């Protein structure tokens, strides 16, 4: 319950601070981002004109439930702002995303946004990335090869499952959850992993984040200052 209070508060605060009438916004995936969809829907119901691009099929369904007009990603060249959650974020504005499996589309939306905003609860803030396993999206044909390559670095790697079958992203790919431990050089690790044949993207969001809003369990929201 306390966590829901924080998620709702931070999402509403970020939407109200960053989204203006007439904007086209990217809306992220996950339990915190769902509250951002809720707030956008409220503002549309109050008469504001806001359109959205969703980062997952789950967010698309949620937008339709809240009567948020949707554009396909192929229809946009630039977004005014994108708002999304994170599994882990640091004060130097790096993050790990992909716990929900939407990391490829989340990155695509972030790349075309003028401003990429993270909304997180206090427990997601860390001094260094790495406590949360790093998701790596992989073409299924090459999954075993990619897993061997990452494991050769001494990293515990698990193929994400959905029941008895491998988890499939909205793009039809699979995800490897990799426990690197403390990640001292996220940009270099991201580059190294992307060089492995079969890797589509990683959950390392480096030099993409413009603003971070953080909430306490009490609902108090603060904005981190950029490094």
Secondary structure, DSSP 8 states (H G I E B T S, - for coil): -HHHHHHHHHHHHHHHHH--TT-EEEE--SHHHHHHHHHHHHHHHTT---EEEESSHHHHHHHHHTT-EE--GGG-S-BSEEEE--SEEETTS-EE--TTS-HHHHHHHHHTBSSEEEEEEGGGEESSB-SS-EEEEE-GGGHHHHHHHHHTTT-EEEE-EETTEE---TTS-EEEEEE--SBS-HHHHHHHHHTSTTEEEESEE-S---EEEEE-TTS-EEE----
